[in-house]
C-alpha cells in the first residue's frame, strides 16, 4: 500500500468516526491528489479552525480558486458548518476531509472531473 493510499484510508476512517460519513472513495482520492504534497506535512495536513488567516486561505485558495465559487457570506458559513460538524474537540481537522466536505456541500464534485 502506497503512502497516499494509507492517507486516503486514514481520512476515510476519520470521516466515518468523527463525521458519521461514508466517503465516496473516488472523490476522496481525487481531493487527496489535489491537495498535493501538503498532506505529507503534519502542519499543512490539518486546518487550524481557530486561525482566521487559515480559514481565509481555505476560502480563497480552495473555494474560490479551485471550486470557482463567488465570494460571499455563504462560503464562510459553509466552512463554519464543516468545522462545527467536525467538532471543536477534534484538534486534527484534516485538510483533505475539510475540502471533501466543502466539495460535497456545494455539489462541486465536477471540479475533480
Residue pairs with C-beta under 8 A, 6 or more apart in sequence:
1 9
3 40
4 32
4 33
4 39
7 32
7 39
7 40
7 96
8 25
8 28
8 29
8 32
10 94
11 23
11 28
11 32
11 94
11 96
11 97
11 100
12 23
12 25
12 28
14 92
14 94
14 97
15 21
15 22
15 23
15 28
15 97
15 100
15 101
16 22
16 23
18 86
18 87
18 90
19 85
19 86
19 97
19 101
21 101
23 100
24 104
24 109
27 100
27 103
27 104
27 109
27 112
28 96
28 100
30 112
31 96
31 99
31 100
31 103
31 112
32 39
32 96
34 66
34 99
34 112
35 95
35 96
35 99
38 44
38 45
38 95
39 45
39 94
39 95
39 96
44 95
45 94
45 95
45 96
46 91
46 92
46 93
46 94
46 95
47 54
47 55
47 58
47 83
47 93
47 94
47 95
47 98
48 54
49 55
49 83
49 86
49 88
49 93
55 76
55 79
58 79
58 98
58 99
58 102
59 71
59 75
59 76
59 79
62 99
62 102
63 69
63 75
63 78
63 79
63 102
63 106
64 70
64 71
64 75
66 111
67 102
67 103
67 106
67 108
67 111
68 108
68 111
69 75
69 106
69 108
78 102
78 105
78 106
79 98
79 102
81 105
82 98
82 101
82 102
82 105
83 93
83 98
85 101
86 93
86 97
86 98
86 101
103 109
103 111
103 112
